[in-house]
Amino acid sequence: MSDINENSQQDQHSIKTLRFGDEITMTQCGFSFQPVLDLELEIDDRVYMYSDDGNLEISLLGGGLKDNSSIAEINDSLAAELLGNVDRFELIEAGTDAIQDVRGFLNEIYYQDAGEEGIGRAFICSPHINQYFFLLIIASVDYWQNYGQGIFDQFKGKIQFHPQFSADANRESRPSFADLTLETFETVEPGEDFLLTIQKGDISILLAAQADTQTGNVSVTQINTPDGTQLYHYDPATGEFASQIFNKPLIGDHGEVCVYLPRDNQNPLMPGQYAFSFETGSGAGLDQVQVIIRSGRAVEMQTLDINFWLAVEDDRFYDQDDLGDLAKEIIKSLEGKMLSFNLKPGKIEFFHPAMDELEAFTSINLQTDLADCSYMILESITNTRALNIGLVNQIFDGDPDVEDTITAISSGSPGMIMASASPHSCILLEWPAYKDNLAKFADAIIEQLIIYSGIDTRGTQSQDSGGLHLNHEIAWRIRRHPLFYESD
């Protein structure tokens, strides 16, 4: 395909101001939009708008996303479907973009049809659990270079997302574990308490309260024990906060907040009904609450499985023998730090992201990419009862050129496991900082594991410890977490 030079001075051309009609809701597709009045409009199971002169075409699609599907993968197939009538086309990865604060993948499009050349953009995202949205805009070269990006930006602002697919609609049956109870409770109305019954023998709770959108905050406002004791209180309106077991308010971003109990030795779970209250930034209720309850004694050797997501170039990651040797070395390093506390590493698995995911997530901007990386990792793994670790080339906070010391980060404290989608599902490590020192690598894994578990670490470390390390106090708290399981 011949090279097309997009005009870098496009923003100096006159911006074409579009006229938009009344909002149209695509109920079965999970989005609404305002049509461009000067374009022809066709609607069936998708939206298609086009100009009479053939200079501009806009297509929109939405639908259910299966748990094991990657939006990066279906992006290519959807683009091929919509561009099936042109002679040739090429997709070029262009990083990420956002609609209504929902980030997704962006591709540049170059095509030829009947001797004419054109340019466009394709954008795909997952605005709600188990849901995808796809936007494609193409135009003739001259038209795009004069107006294309402005039209793309204007039209993005006329799209709204709506949750249309319940979390259970496309979910495959989750694996069962003798020591775990997994439940999903649909819809908690504003002001309604969420009551969770704990049985004798239950030793820990991990829950994720999710709003109906992946944007905005969710706060825990109250936690009461079965005997009426107030463990936690927070008023988002006034900032008033009081808690026996938490040192700050529980506020989750990207539409989810997670809670783990017990956080310390002094407040073990008690049988009966725990009462939780939540508040979303929008004032709406919760879409669902996912709960994992672990039961048993957790006194024998406890095992932790690990998934490594390899979003960094390293020759060792592409040779199975080298990966096997690396797994053995990581296990040996972790065992040296865990076995004395009756903990040990278990099964280690490695996963490679798709090539477009690799390029998009090899460098992670904490301000924009961390949640997206969590979603991508969940789409790749098969063992859901495991610590998910993304190995990346760089972690930075805002500006990649500013020197910093961020070599490891947890996406949540606590994070969530065994979920089909969560912005708090992983920890990230800068592989270049650790690849030549696996003992240091093991220390970083353990420190982030402790943070990710959500246990209380106050008063558990000496002042000169230089970070979080395992000790008997930490081990007692963390071994009850549903990430761990009793060794055979």
C-alpha positions as CSV (number, residue, x, y, z in Angstrom):
1,M,0.0,0.0,0.0
2,S,1.4,3.4,-0.9
3,D,2.3,5.7,2.0
4,I,-0.2,8.4,2.9
5,N,1.2,11.4,4.6
6,E,-1.3,12.7,7.2
7,N,-1.2,16.5,7.4
8,S,0.4,17.3,10.7
9,Q,-1.0,20.8,10.3
10,Q,-4.6,19.6,10.3
11,D,-5.4,21.6,13.4
12,Q,-4.6,24.8,11.4
13,H,-7.4,24.0,8.9
14,S,-11.0,25.2,9.5
15,I,-12.8,22.8,11.9
16,K,-16.0,21.5,10.5
17,T,-18.7,22.0,13.1
18,L,-21.2,19.1,13.0
19,R,-24.9,19.3,13.6
20,F,-26.3,16.6,15.8
21,G,-29.8,15.2,16.2
22,D,-31.7,13.9,19.2
23,E,-30.2,11.0,21.2
24,I,-30.9,7.5,19.9
25,T,-30.5,4.6,22.3
26,M,-29.3,1.2,21.0
27,T,-30.8,-0.8,23.8
28,Q,-29.4,-4.2,22.8
29,C,-26.0,-2.7,22.1
30,G,-25.4,-0.9,25.3
31,F,-24.9,2.7,24.0
32,S,-26.7,5.8,22.8
33,F,-25.5,8.4,20.3
34,Q,-26.6,11.6,18.6
35,P,-26.6,11.2,14.8
36,V,-24.9,13.6,12.5
37,L,-27.8,15.5,10.8
38,D,-26.0,16.0,7.4
39,L,-25.3,12.2,7.0
40,E,-27.6,9.4,5.9
41,L,-28.5,7.1,8.7
42,E,-29.1,3.3,8.7
43,I,-29.8,1.3,11.9
44,D,-30.2,-2.4,12.4
45,D,-28.0,-4.3,14.8
46,R,-25.4,-1.6,14.3
47,V,-25.3,2.1,13.3
48,Y,-24.0,3.3,9.9
49,M,-23.8,6.9,8.8
50,Y,-22.4,8.1,5.5
51,S,-22.3,11.2,3.3
52,D,-23.9,11.2,-0.2
53,D,-20.5,12.1,-1.8
54,G,-18.8,9.1,-0.2
55,N,-16.2,11.3,1.6
56,L,-17.2,10.2,5.2
57,E,-18.5,7.0,6.8
58,I,-19.2,6.3,10.5
59,S,-20.0,2.9,12.0
60,L,-20.8,2.0,15.6
61,L,-21.2,-1.5,17.2
62,G,-21.8,-2.8,20.7
63,G,-22.5,-6.1,22.3
64,G,-21.8,-8.7,24.9
65,L,-18.1,-9.6,25.6
66,K,-17.3,-13.1,26.7
67,D,-15.1,-13.5,29.7
68,N,-12.2,-15.0,27.7
69,S,-12.4,-12.5,24.9
70,S,-9.9,-9.7,24.3
71,I,-11.1,-6.4,23.0
72,A,-7.7,-6.0,21.3
73,E,-8.4,-9.2,19.4
74,I,-12.0,-8.5,18.4
75,N,-10.9,-5.0,17.3
76,D,-9.2,-6.5,14.3
77,S,-12.1,-8.8,13.4
78,L,-14.6,-6.0,13.7
79,A,-12.5,-3.7,11.6
80,A,-12.1,-6.4,9.0
81,E,-15.9,-7.0,8.9
82,L,-16.7,-3.3,8.5
83,L,-14.0,-2.7,5.9
84,G,-14.7,-5.9,4.0
85,N,-15.8,-4.0,0.9
86,V,-12.6,-2.1,0.3
87,D,-9.8,-3.5,-1.8
88,R,-7.1,-3.2,0.8
89,F,-6.7,-1.8,4.3
90,E,-4.1,-1.6,7.0
91,L,-4.5,-1.1,10.8
92,I,-1.7,0.6,12.7
93,E,-1.7,0.7,16.5
94,A,-2.0,4.2,17.8
95,G,-2.0,3.7,21.6
96,T,-5.1,4.4,23.6
97,D,-7.9,6.9,23.7
98,A,-11.0,7.5,25.8
99,I,-14.8,8.1,25.4
100,Q,-16.6,9.3,28.5
101,D,-13.4,8.5,30.5
102,V,-13.5,4.9,29.4
103,R,-10.1,4.1,27.9
104,G,-9.6,1.7,25.0
105,F,-7.4,0.8,22.1
106,L,-7.0,3.2,19.1
107,N,-5.9,2.2,15.6
108,E,-5.2,4.3,12.6
109,I,-6.7,3.1,9.3
110,Y,-5.3,3.4,5.8
111,Y,-7.2,1.9,2.9
112,Q,-7.5,1.7,-0.9
113,D,-10.8,1.2,-2.8
114,A,-11.3,1.5,-6.6
115,G,-8.0,3.4,-6.9
116,E,-8.9,5.9,-4.2
117,E,-7.1,6.2,-0.9
118,G,-8.6,6.9,2.5
119,I,-7.7,7.4,6.2
120,G,-9.6,6.7,9.4
121,R,-9.7,5.7,13.0
122,A,-11.0,2.6,14.9
123,F,-11.6,2.7,18.7
124,I,-12.6,-0.2,20.9
125,C,-13.3,-0.3,24.7
126,S,-15.1,-2.3,27.3
127,P,-17.3,0.3,29.1
128,H,-19.1,-2.2,31.4
129,I,-18.5,-5.7,32.6
130,N,-18.8,-8.2,29.7
131,Q,-19.6,-5.4,27.2
132,Y,-17.7,-4.0,24.2
133,F,-18.1,-0.8,22.1
134,F,-16.6,-0.2,18.7
135,L,-16.4,3.0,16.7
136,L,-14.9,3.3,13.1
137,I,-14.7,6.5,11.1
138,I,-13.1,6.6,7.6
139,A,-12.9,9.4,5.0
140,S,-11.1,10.3,1.8
141,V,-7.6,11.5,2.2
142,D,-8.3,15.2,1.5
143,Y,-11.4,15.2,3.6
144,W,-9.7,13.5,6.6
145,Q,-6.6,15.7,6.5
146,N,-8.9,18.8,6.6
147,Y,-11.6,17.6,9.0
148,G,-11.2,14.0,10.1
149,Q,-9.6,14.3,13.5
150,G,-12.0,17.2,14.4
151,I,-15.0,15.1,13.4
152,F,-13.7,12.1,15.3
153,D,-13.2,14.2,18.5
154,Q,-16.6,15.8,18.2
155,F,-18.5,12.6,17.6
156,K,-16.8,10.9,20.6
157,G,-18.5,13.4,22.8
158,K,-22.0,12.4,21.5
159,I,-21.8,8.8,22.8
160,Q,-23.0,7.5,26.1
161,F,-22.6,4.0,27.5
162,H,-25.3,1.9,29.3
163,P,-24.9,-1.4,31.1
164,Q,-26.9,-4.0,29.2
165,F,-25.3,-7.3,29.9
166,S,-25.4,-8.6,33.5
167,A,-22.2,-10.1,34.9
168,D,-23.6,-13.6,34.9
169,A,-25.1,-13.4,31.3
170,N,-21.9,-14.7,29.6
171,R,-20.0,-16.0,32.5
172,E,-18.6,-19.5,32.3
173,S,-18.9,-21.6,35.5
174,R,-16.2,-20.7,37.9
175,P,-14.0,-23.4,39.4
176,S,-15.1,-24.7,42.8
177,F,-12.8,-24.9,45.8
178,A,-13.7,-26.8,49.0
179,D,-12.5,-24.0,51.2
180,L,-14.2,-21.1,49.3
181,T,-17.7,-19.8,48.8
182,L,-18.1,-17.5,45.8
183,E,-21.2,-15.4,45.4
184,T,-22.4,-12.5,43.3
185,F,-25.2,-10.3,44.6
186,E,-27.0,-8.2,42.0
187,T,-28.0,-4.6,42.6
188,V,-27.7,-2.8,45.9
189,E,-29.9,0.3,46.0
190,P,-28.7,3.7,47.3
191,G,-29.0,3.8,51.1
192,E,-29.5,0.0,51.3
193,D,-27.3,-2.0,53.6
194,F,-25.5,-5.1,52.2
195,L,-25.9,-7.9,54.6
196,L,-23.4,-10.8,54.5
197,T,-23.8,-13.9,56.7
198,I,-20.7,-15.4,58.1
199,Q,-20.8,-19.0,59.4
200,K,-18.7,-20.6,62.1
201,G,-15.4,-21.7,60.6
202,D,-15.2,-18.9,58.1
203,I,-11.8,-17.2,58.4
204,S,-11.8,-14.4,55.8
205,I,-13.9,-12.2,53.5
206,L,-12.8,-10.6,50.3
207,L,-15.5,-8.5,48.4
208,A,-15.6,-6.1,45.5
209,A,-18.5,-3.6,45.3
210,Q,-19.0,-2.5,41.7
211,A,-20.9,0.5,40.2
212,D,-22.6,0.1,36.9
213,T,-19.8,2.0,35.1
214,Q,-16.0,1.7,35.2
215,T,-15.6,5.4,35.9
216,G,-16.0,7.3,39.2
217,N,-15.5,6.4,42.8
218,V,-17.2,4.0,45.1
219,S,-16.8,4.4,48.9
220,V,-17.4,2.2,51.8
221,T,-19.4,4.2,54.3
222,Q,-20.1,1.7,57.1
223,I,-19.1,-1.7,58.4
224,N,-20.8,-3.2,61.4
225,T,-20.1,-6.6,63.0
226,P,-22.9,-9.1,63.9
227,D,-22.9,-7.8,67.5
228,G,-23.5,-4.3,66.3
229,T,-19.9,-3.0,66.8
230,Q,-19.0,-0.3,64.3
231,L,-15.7,-1.3,62.7
232,Y,-15.7,1.6,60.3
233,H,-17.6,4.8,59.4
234,Y,-17.0,7.3,56.6
235,D,-19.1,10.2,55.4
236,P,-18.0,11.3,51.9
237,A,-19.9,14.6,52.2
238,T,-18.2,15.8,55.3
239,G,-15.0,13.7,55.3
240,E,-15.8,12.4,58.8
241,F,-13.9,9.2,59.4
242,A,-13.6,6.7,62.3
243,S,-12.4,3.1,62.3
244,Q,-11.0,0.5,64.7
245,I,-9.2,-1.4,61.9
246,F,-8.6,1.0,58.9
247,N,-6.4,4.0,59.0
248,K,-8.0,5.8,56.1
249,P,-11.4,5.8,54.2
250,L,-12.0,3.0,51.7
251,I,-12.5,4.8,48.4
252,G,-12.1,2.8,45.1
253,D,-11.6,4.2,41.7
254,H,-12.7,3.0,38.3
255,G,-16.1,2.0,39.7
256,E,-15.0,-0.6,42.2
257,V,-14.0,-0.7,45.9
258,C,-12.6,-3.8,47.6
259,V,-12.7,-4.9,51.3
260,Y,-10.7,-7.6,53.1
261,L,-11.4,-8.9,56.6
262,P,-9.9,-9.7,59.1
263,R,-7.1,-7.2,58.8
264,D,-5.4,-8.1,62.1
265,N,-5.2,-10.6,64.9
266,Q,-7.5,-8.7,67.3
267,N,-10.6,-8.7,65.1
268,P,-11.2,-12.2,63.7
269,L,-14.5,-12.9,61.9
270,M,-17.4,-13.7,64.1
271,P,-20.5,-15.7,63.0
272,G,-23.6,-13.7,62.1
273,Q,-24.5,-10.9,59.7
274,Y,-22.0,-8.2,58.8
275,A,-23.6,-5.0,57.5
276,F,-21.8,-3.0,54.8
277,S,-22.9,0.4,53.4
278,F,-21.6,2.0,50.2
279,E,-21.9,5.2,48.2
280,T,-21.1,5.9,44.6
281,G,-19.8,9.1,43.2
282,S,-22.9,9.4,40.9
283,G,-25.4,8.7,43.8
284,A,-26.6,5.5,42.0
285,G,-26.7,2.1,43.6
286,L,-24.3,-0.7,43.1
287,D,-24.5,-3.0,40.1
288,Q,-23.2,-6.0,42.0
289,V,-21.1,-7.2,45.0
290,Q,-18.8,-10.1,44.4
291,V,-17.9,-12.0,47.6
292,I,-15.3,-14.7,48.4
293,I,-15.5,-16.3,51.8
294,R,-12.8,-18.7,52.9
295,S,-13.3,-21.3,55.6
296,G,-11.1,-23.8,57.4
297,R,-8.2,-23.5,59.8
298,A,-5.2,-22.3,57.6
299,V,-2.7,-23.8,60.1
300,E,-0.9,-26.2,57.7
301,M,1.5,-25.2,54.9
302,Q,-0.2,-22.5,52.7
303,T,0.5,-22.3,49.0
304,L,0.4,-19.3,46.6
305,D,0.2,-19.7,42.8
306,I,1.5,-17.0,40.6
307,N,0.6,-15.8,37.1
308,F,3.3,-13.8,35.3
309,W,2.0,-11.5,32.4
310,L,5.1,-10.7,30.3
311,A,4.6,-7.3,28.8
312,V,8.3,-6.7,28.2
313,E,10.8,-7.9,25.6
314,D,13.3,-10.4,27.0
315,D,14.7,-13.3,25.0
316,R,14.2,-15.7,27.9
317,F,10.5,-15.1,27.7
318,Y,10.3,-16.7,24.3
319,D,12.1,-20.0,25.0
320,Q,10.2,-22.6,26.9
321,D,13.4,-24.1,28.5
322,D,14.5,-20.7,29.6
323,L,11.1,-20.0,31.1
324,G,11.2,-23.3,32.9
325,D,14.6,-22.5,34.4
326,L,13.3,-19.0,35.3
327,A,10.3,-20.4,37.1
328,K,12.6,-22.7,39.1
329,E,14.9,-19.8,40.1
330,I,11.9,-17.7,41.2
331,I,10.5,-20.5,43.3
332,K,13.8,-21.1,44.9
333,S,14.1,-17.3,45.8
334,L,10.6,-17.2,47.2
335,E,11.0,-20.4,49.2
336,G,14.0,-18.9,50.9
337,K,11.7,-16.1,52.2
338,M,8.5,-18.0,52.8
339,L,9.1,-21.5,54.0
340,S,10.1,-20.5,57.6
341,F,6.6,-19.0,57.9
342,N,4.8,-22.1,56.7
343,L,4.1,-20.5,53.3
344,K,5.4,-21.5,49.9
345,P,5.1,-20.7,46.2
346,G,3.0,-23.1,44.2
347,K,2.3,-23.3,40.5
348,I,3.9,-20.6,38.3
349,E,2.5,-19.8,34.8
350,F,3.6,-17.4,32.2
351,F,1.3,-15.5,29.8
352,H,2.2,-13.4,26.8
353,P,-0.1,-10.5,25.8
354,A,-1.1,-10.0,22.2
355,M,1.3,-7.9,20.2
356,D,-0.9,-4.8,20.3
357,E,-1.3,-5.2,24.1
358,L,2.4,-5.6,24.5
359,E,3.1,-2.3,22.7
360,A,0.3,-0.5,24.6
361,F,1.3,-1.8,28.1
362,T,5.1,-2.3,28.1
363,S,5.3,1.2,29.7
364,I,2.6,2.0,32.3
365,N,1.4,5.5,33.2
366,L,-0.2,5.1,36.6
367,Q,-2.6,8.0,35.9
368,T,-4.1,6.3,32.8
369,D,-3.0,2.7,32.3
370,L,-3.1,0.7,35.6
371,A,-6.7,-0.2,35.5
372,D,-6.6,-1.1,31.8
373,C,-3.6,-3.3,32.5
374,S,-5.6,-5.1,35.2
375,Y,-8.4,-5.8,32.7
376,M,-6.0,-7.1,30.1
377,I,-4.3,-9.5,32.5
378,L,-7.6,-11.0,33.5
379,E,-8.4,-11.7,29.9
380,S,-5.2,-13.7,29.6
381,I,-5.0,-15.9,32.6
382,T,-6.5,-19.3,33.3
383,N,-5.8,-19.8,37.0
384,T,-7.9,-17.3,38.8
385,R,-6.8,-18.3,42.3
386,A,-3.4,-16.8,41.9
387,L,-1.4,-13.6,42.3
388,N,-1.3,-11.8,39.0
389,I,2.0,-10.1,38.3
390,G,2.5,-8.0,35.2
391,L,6.2,-7.6,34.2
392,V,6.7,-4.3,32.3
393,N,9.5,-2.2,31.0
394,Q,8.6,1.0,32.8
395,I,6.3,2.4,35.5
396,F,5.8,6.1,35.7
397,D,3.4,8.6,37.2
398,G,2.4,11.1,34.6
399,D,5.7,12.0,32.8
400,P,7.9,9.2,31.5
401,D,10.9,11.5,31.3
402,V,10.9,12.4,35.0
403,E,13.2,10.2,37.0
404,D,11.5,8.3,39.8
405,T,11.9,5.2,41.8
406,I,8.6,3.4,41.0
407,T,9.7,-0.2,40.3
408,A,6.6,-1.9,41.8
409,I,3.0,-1.1,42.4
410,S,-0.2,-2.8,43.5
411,S,-3.4,-2.0,41.6
412,G,-5.4,-2.3,44.8
413,S,-5.1,-2.7,48.6
414,P,-6.9,-5.0,48.7
415,G,-7.1,-6.2,45.2
416,M,-9.7,-8.6,43.8
417,I,-9.2,-12.2,42.6
418,M,-11.4,-14.7,40.8
419,A,-13.4,-11.9,39.0
420,S,-14.2,-11.8,35.3
421,A,-13.3,-8.1,35.3
422,S,-11.7,-5.8,37.9
423,P,-9.4,-2.7,37.8
424,H,-7.7,-4.1,40.9
425,S,-6.5,-7.5,39.8
426,C,-2.7,-7.3,39.7
427,I,0.6,-6.0,40.9
428,L,3.2,-4.7,38.4
429,L,7.0,-4.9,38.6
430,E,9.6,-3.2,36.4
431,W,11.5,-6.2,35.0
432,P,14.7,-4.3,34.1
433,A,15.0,-3.3,37.8
434,Y,15.0,-6.9,39.0
435,K,16.0,-9.3,36.2
436,D,19.6,-9.6,37.4
437,N,18.7,-10.0,41.1
438,L,16.0,-12.6,41.7
439,A,16.4,-12.3,45.5
440,K,15.5,-8.6,45.2
441,F,12.7,-9.7,42.8
442,A,11.3,-12.0,45.4
443,D,11.4,-9.3,48.1
444,A,9.4,-7.0,45.7
445,I,6.8,-9.7,45.1
446,I,6.3,-10.3,48.8
447,E,6.1,-6.6,49.6
448,Q,3.4,-6.0,46.9
449,L,1.6,-9.2,47.9
450,I,1.3,-7.9,51.5
451,I,-0.1,-4.6,50.1
452,Y,-2.4,-6.3,47.7
453,S,-3.8,-8.6,50.4
454,G,-5.3,-5.6,52.3
455,I,-4.1,-6.7,55.7
456,D,-3.2,-4.1,58.4
457,T,0.6,-3.7,58.5
458,R,0.8,-1.0,61.2
459,G,3.2,-1.9,63.9
460,T,4.4,-5.1,62.2
461,Q,7.8,-3.9,60.9
462,S,10.9,-2.5,62.6
463,Q,11.8,1.0,61.6
464,D,14.9,0.0,59.8
465,S,13.3,-2.9,57.9
466,G,13.4,-1.0,54.6
467,G,9.9,-2.0,53.4
468,L,7.4,-4.7,54.1
469,H,8.7,-8.2,54.8
470,L,7.3,-11.4,56.1
471,N,7.3,-12.0,59.8
472,H,5.1,-14.2,62.1
473,E,2.6,-11.3,62.6
474,I,2.2,-10.7,58.8
475,A,2.2,-14.4,58.1
476,W,-0.7,-15.0,60.5
477,R,-2.8,-12.4,58.7
478,I,-1.9,-13.1,55.2
479,R,-2.2,-17.0,55.3
480,R,-6.0,-16.7,55.7
481,H,-6.4,-14.8,52.5
482,P,-8.3,-16.7,49.7
483,L,-5.2,-16.3,47.5
484,F,-3.6,-19.0,49.6
485,Y,-4.7,-22.6,49.8
486,E,-3.7,-25.6,51.9
487,S,-1.0,-27.7,50.4
488,D,-1.7,-31.4,49.7
